[in-house]
Amino acid sequence: MDAFTAGLLQRIKAAETDLTLARETGDDFLAEVEQGELDDLHRLAAEHGVEIHASTV
């Protein structure tokens, strides 16, 4: 796995974790921000052929 792929997958995992925390604490604004970040990261992964296996969210 190259550095780009590893970094992207790490950022996706962090965004998923942050989104879960935002939802659990009832922070709707932060949840929207994190969902947007996650959507952008998934789009970027798809554009570069990076497979995302298991999502925690």
N, C-alpha and C positions, 0 to 999 in steps of 0.2 A: 504494500500500500504506500502510495506516495504521500508527501507532506500535505499537498492540497487536499486530498481525500481524507486523510486523518484529521486535519484541521476542520474541515467542513463537518465531518461526522461528530467531532467534539462540540462544535458550535450548535449543532442540531440537538445533541443530548442536553446541553446546558439550557437551550431555549425551552425544551420540553420540561425540564425540571423547574425552570422559572415560571412557566405557564401553569404547571400544576400547583405550585406554591401560591401564585396569584389567585387562582381559582379557589383554593382552600381557604385563603384569608379573606376572600370576598372583595379583592381589589379589581374591580371591573376594568378600570382604565389600564392598569398594568397587564391584565389578561389580554386586552385588545392589542396592546403594543407587542407583547410576546407572541401572540398568534400571528400578527403581521410579520414579525421577524422569522418565525417558523415557516410561514408560507413562502417568504423570499428565499430562505435557505433550501427548502424543498424544490423550488423552481430552479435555483442554481445547481442543485444536485442533478436534477433531470437534464438540464442543458449540457452537463458535463459527463453524463452517463454514470453517475455515482448511484449505486443501489443503496437504498435505505431499508434495512431488513425489519427490525422490530421497533415500533414506536411505542413509547410509554404513555402517550396522551391519546 
